[in-house]
Amino acid sequence: MGFNDGLIYNRPPSGDMVVQRVRVEGVTCPECGSDDVRRYPIGWVRGPRIATKCQACFYALSIDVPTREDAWPPFRAATWDWPASPAERASVATRGGAA
């Protein structure tokens, strides 16, 4: 880790990173029946997601793409959820007619 990384990515004051796991009211786990279901951000192989999981058995009720209100990831680009332009889509045919 370089000097610049220390300036940009500061460590939390306590030394621990804590993720707020927000309780989802009125939902029970279909696997174990527990009512301790929480929603929180995760890093996933397909990109950042919001997980809704049972805290008793860790059954995943849903893994969703984060919305703007979720603010996850915290430093994402302003154009994160914009639709791709035709130049960025691989399935668009070229003007010459060849795909």
C-alpha positions in Angstrom: 0.0 0.0 0.0 1.4 3.3 -1.1 1.4 6.7 0.6 -1.5 7.9 -1.6 -3.6 4.9 -0.6 -3.3 5.9 3.1 -4.6 9.4 2.3 -7.5 8.2 0.2 -8.5 5.0 2.0 -8.2 5.9 5.7 -8.7 3.2 8.3 -11.7 3.5 10.6 -10.9 5.2 13.9 -11.6 2.0 15.9 -9.6 -0.2 13.5 -12.7 -2.3 12.7 -15.0 -1.9 9.8 -18.6 -2.4 10.7 -21.5 -3.1 8.3 -24.9 -2.0 9.4 -27.2 -5.0 9.1 -30.7 -3.4 9.0 -33.5 -5.6 10.4 -36.3 -6.4 8.0 -39.6 -6.3 9.9 -42.4 -8.7 9.2 -40.3 -11.3 7.3 -39.5 -14.8 8.5 -36.9 -17.2 7.1 -38.5 -19.9 4.9 -35.7 -22.3 5.8 -35.6 -22.2 9.6 -38.6 -19.9 10.6 -36.4 -17.3 12.4 -37.6 -13.7 12.3 -34.0 -12.3 12.5 -33.8 -11.3 8.8 -31.4 -8.5 7.9 -30.5 -6.5 4.8 -26.9 -5.3 4.2 -24.3 -4.6 1.4 -21.9 -7.3 0.2 -19.2 -7.6 -2.4 -20.0 -10.4 -4.8 -18.4 -12.1 -7.7 -20.9 -10.3 -10.1 -20.4 -6.9 -8.5 -21.7 -5.1 -5.5 -25.1 -6.4 -4.2 -27.5 -6.0 -1.3 -28.2 -9.2 0.6 -31.3 -10.1 2.6 -30.3 -13.0 4.8 -31.5 -14.9 7.9 -29.0 -14.3 10.7 -29.8 -17.7 12.3 -29.0 -20.0 9.4 -27.6 -17.5 6.8 -30.2 -18.5 4.2 -30.2 -15.9 1.4 -33.7 -14.6 0.9 -32.6 -12.3 -1.9 -29.4 -10.9 -3.5 -30.3 -7.6 -5.2 -28.6 -5.0 -7.4 -28.2 -1.9 -5.2 -30.3 1.1 -5.9 -29.2 4.7 -5.7 -30.8 4.9 -2.2 -28.7 2.0 -1.0 -25.5 4.1 -1.7 -23.5 0.9 -2.3 -20.6 0.9 -3.3 -19.9 4.1 -1.5 -17.6 5.6 -4.2 -19.4 4.5 -7.3 -19.4 6.5 -10.5 -22.2 8.9 -11.2 -23.0 7.0 -14.4 -23.3 3.6 -12.6 -26.9 2.9 -13.5 -27.0 4.6 -16.9 -28.0 2.4 -19.9 -25.1 1.4 -22.1 -24.6 3.3 -25.4 -24.9 1.4 -28.7 -21.1 1.5 -29.0 -20.8 -0.4 -25.7 -23.3 -3.1 -26.6 -21.8 -6.2 -28.2 -25.1 -7.3 -29.7 -25.6 -4.2 -31.9 -24.9 -4.8 -35.6 -22.5 -2.5 -37.3 -23.5 -0.1 -40.1 -22.1 -2.3 -42.8 -24.6 -5.0 -41.9 -22.1 -7.4 -40.5 -22.5 -8.4 -36.9 
